[in-house]
Amino acid sequence: MNATDPAGPGSPRATRASELMLLVVAAIWGSSYGVAKLALQYVPAMEFVALRFVMTFVVLLPALRPLLTGVDRRARLAAGSALGINLLAVLLCESFGVALTSAANAAFLISTCVVITPFVEWLMFGKRTSRLMLLCACLSLLGVALLTGSNGGTGAWARGEFLMLLAAVLRALLVCLTRYHLLRLGMPALTMTALQSGVAAAGACALVFIAGTPKLIVSAVAVPAFWGLMLYLACLCTVFAFFAQNFAASHVSPSRVSLLLGCEPAFGAVFAVIALNDHLTPTGWIGGALVVAAAWLATGAEAPHPSQRETLRSWLPRWKPNG
C-alpha cells in the first residue's frame, strides 16, 4: 500500500475510519462500568476480577510468543510481573468501587487519571508539569467535589468514590511504569499486556482461593447472561479496544487519540442513565462535566512532542526501579 492509496496511512479515509474506531472504543470503555455493575450482581468483586483476567489472558496467549524467543527474558518477566500486580490493584479498586457507587460516577471519577498522570510523571521522572495542568487539576478536583457531594458523600457512596479515585491514581502509575518498561526493554505492547493479564489472573485466583470463595463462581456458570457480560468485557473492552487503539495510532495524532478517548466518561454516564436507570443530580452532572473538561484540557496541555521517545529515554537514568 503506497502513500497515495486513498485507504493508506495518513489518508483521509483511514483517518476517518480511525477516528470512528476510537469513538467506538470510547463508547465500549464507557459502557464497561455499567456492564461490570451488571456482572457483579452474579458474583462478588474478587471472583469477577479473577474471571475477567483469566478470560483476557486466554485470548491473549498467542501474544506471549515474543517473550519466549526474545532476549532479556528475566528482565521482561520481572517488569511484567510488577505491572501485573499494579494492574490487579487497579481492577480490584475499580470493581469494588463500581459495586459501591453508580456506574455514572465511576465513569466520571476514573477519568481523573488523565489529569493525575502528568503529576505522577513529574514525581517519577522529574518532568515538570505546566500551569495549564495545574488549572486542569483544580478543575478536576472541583468536579470530584461536586460529584461526591451530590449524593451526601457518606456511607457506601463515600467508599465507592474513594476506591474509584484510588484506581485512577494506580492507573496513572501503571501508564507511567508501562511506558518506562516498554521503552527500556523494547517489548511489544501486546506481549506486555498478555504478561500483565497472566500475572493479574494468577494473583486474583490466589486471592479467591485464600478467601475460600471459589464455589461462588460455580453458581454463575449456568447463567448465560453472566457469560455474555464477561465475554463483552474480555473481548470487546480489552482485545478489540487494544487493537483499535494501536491501529488508530498509525493514522491519528496522539493528542487526537487522547481527545477522542476522553469521551469515555460521557458515554459511560449516558449508558448508566439509559441502561441502569442511574440518577445524577444537576450538581452531579455539573461535576462530571468539569471532570471531562479537565481531561480534555489536559490532553491538549500534554500533547506529545515529536521527539517524545528520545525525551523519555533521557529521563530513564534519573529513576531506576529496583532490579
N, C-alpha and C positions, 0 to 999 in steps of 0.2 A: 504493500500500500504506500503510495507516494504522497508527498506533501500537497499535491494538487487534487488528490482524491477528495470529493465532497464529503466523504464519510471518514476521512483520515484524521490523525491527531491535529488538534487546533482548528479544525474546520467548523463552520457554524452549525452543521448538522450534529457533529459529535459533541459540540459544546452544549447545544440544546438538550440532547439526549442525556448527557452527563448531569446537567442541572435538574432535569426531570427525575433522574435516578436518585439524586441527593434529596430532593423533596420527598420522594417515596421513602427513603431511608429515615428521614426526619419524622415522617408520619408513623413509620413502623416503630422506631425507637420511642416516640411519644406515647404510642399505644401500649408499649411494653409494661408500663407501670399499672395500667388498668388490667391487662391480661394477667400479670403477676398477682394482682389482688384477687382475681377470679380463681387462679390456680391455688392460692393459699386457703381457699375455702375447703379444699380437699385434703391437703397435707400441711403440717407445720412448716415454719420458715426454714428450719435446718434441713429437713428432708427435701424440701423444694429446691434449695440451693444445690444439694448433692445430686439430685436427678438432673437438674439443668446442666451442671458441669459435666456429668458423665455423658449425657447425650451430645453435648457440644464436642467433647473430646473424641468420641467415637466418629463423628462426622469429619473431624479434622485430622484423624490419624495419618492419612497419606502425607500430610504436610510435614511429618516428622522425619521424612527420609533424608533431607539435607543434614539433620542433626547426627545421623548415623554415619554419614560419609565425610562430613566436614572436619576441619581442624579445630583446635581449641575446644574439644568436646566437653572437657571438665569445666572450663570457664563458662561455657554456654549453659550447661546443666545447672551450675550454681546460680547464674543470673536468672534463668528461667524459674528455678525453684523459689528464689526470693520474690520475683514478680508474681508468681502463682499464689504465694501466701498473701501478698498485697491485694491481688485480685479477689481472693476468697474473702478477705476482710471487707472489701467494697461491697460485694454481693450480699454478705451477711447483714451489713448495716442497711443496705437498700431493702432487702427482703423483710427484715424485722420492722424497718421504718415504714414501708408501704403498708404493712399489716396494721400499723398503729395510727396512720394518718390517711388522708384521702389521696387517691391517685392523682388528682389535680395538683394538690400541694406538693406531692412527691416530685412530679414533673417540673414544677417551677423551682423547687429548692435544689434539685440536683444540678440545675443549670448554673448555679453559682460557681461550679467548678471552673467555668471559663474565666471568671474574674480571679479566682484563687490561684490558678496555675502560674501566672506571671510572678506572683509573690513567692511561691514555692521555688521557682527558678532563681529568684533573687537570693533566697536563703541558701540554696544548694550550690549555685554556680556563680554567684556574685554579679548576675546580670541585673543591673538597676532597672526598675520599672519607671514608667513615665508619669507625669502629673495627671494625664488623662486616665491612666489606670487607677490612680488614687481616687479620682472622681467616680469612676465605674464602681470601685469597691464601696464607696459611700452610698451610691445609688442602690447597689445591690443589698447592702445592709438595711437600708431604709425599706426596701421591698420585702425583705425577710421579716423585718419587724412588723410590717403591716399584715403579712400573711399569718404569722404566728399569733398576732393579737386579734385577728379577725374571728378566731374561734376560742378565745378565752385564754389560750396558752397554758392550760393546766391539764393534769392527768395524762391520758394516753396521747392526746394531741401534742403536748409538750415533748414527750418521749419520742414519738414518731418523727417530729420535725427535727429534734436534736440528732437522731440517727441519720436522717437524710443529709443534714449539713455535714456530719462526720463522714458520711460516704462521699460527699463532694470533695472534702479535703483529701481523703485517701485516694480518690480518683485522680486528683491533681498531682499527688505524689507519684501515682502509678504512671501517669503520662510522662512526667519528667524522667523517672527512672527507666522506663521503657525506651525512650528516645536515646538516653545516655548509653544503655547497653546495646541497642541495635547499631549505633554508630561505632561503639568500641569494638564490637565483635563481628561486625559485618554479617549479621544473621538475618535471613529472610523474615519479614514481619509475620507472615502466616505461620512459619515454623515456630516463632516465639509465641504466637497466640495459642498454637496447639500444645506447646510445652506448658505454658501457664495454665491452660484449661486442665491438663492432666494432673498437675500438682494440686490445683484447687479442688479437682474432683476427689483425689485421694484424701486431702485434708478434710473435705466436707463429709465424706463417707466415714472417716475415722471418728469425727465428732458425733455423727449419728449413732455409731456403734457404742461409743463411750457413754452417750446419753441413754443407751438401751432402748431406742425407739424405732429400729428398722421395720418392725411389724406394722407401723403406721403407714408405710409406703404401700404395703400389700393391699390395704383397704381401698386404695385408689386405683389399683390395677384394672378392676372391672368397670371403670367409668370412662367411656370413650371420650367424653368431653374434656376430661382432665388431660388425656394424652394429646388431644388436639391442641390444647393450650401450650403444653410443653414443647410439641413439635414446632409451633409458631415461634416460641421464644428461642429454641435452639437453632432452627434452620433459618428463619427469616431475620430474627433480631441479631443473630450472630454471624452465620456463614454468608448469607446473601448480602447483609448490610456491609460486612467487611469487604467482600468482593466489589460491591458497588462503589464504596468509598475509594478503593485502590484504583478502579477503572476511571473514576471521575478525576482523580488526582493528576492523570496524564492529559486531561483536556481542559481543566478549570483551575484557576489560580487558587493557592491555598487559602487566601483570605476570602475568596468567594465560596470555597467549600465550607469554611467555618461559618460564614454568614447564613448559608442555606441550611446547614445543620442546626443553626441557632433557632430555627423554627420549631425544634423538637418540643419544648415545653408548651408552646401554644397548641400544637397538635395533641399533646398529652392531656391538656386541660379540656379541650373540646371533646375528645374521646371519653374522658371520665364523666363529663356532664351528660353526654348523649347515651353512652352505653351503661354507665353505672349509676346514673342519677345523682352524681356528686353535686354538692351545693357549695358555692363560694359566695360570701357576702360581697357587696360592692367594694368594701375596703380590701378584701382578699384579692379581687380582680385587679385593683389598682396596684397592690403589692406585687402580684405576678407580672403585671405589665412592666413595672420598674425593674424587676429581676431580668426579664427578657431584654429590655432596653439596655441595661448594663452589659449583658452578654454580647449584644450586637455591637455596642460601642467598643467593647474590649477586643473583639475580633479585628476591628479597624485599627485600634491602637497597637496591636501586636502583629500586624501584617508581616510575614516573613521577608527578610532581606534576601536578595538573590544568592548571596554567599552564606546563607544560614548554616549549611553543613560545615563549612570551614570555620565559621564563627563558633559553632557549638564545640567543634573539636578543640578549639583554643581554650575552652573552659575546662576540658577534662582534667588537666593536671591540677587544677585548683581543688577538685573534690574527687576523692577516690574512695569508694566503698571498701569495707574490709574484705579481704580476699580478692 
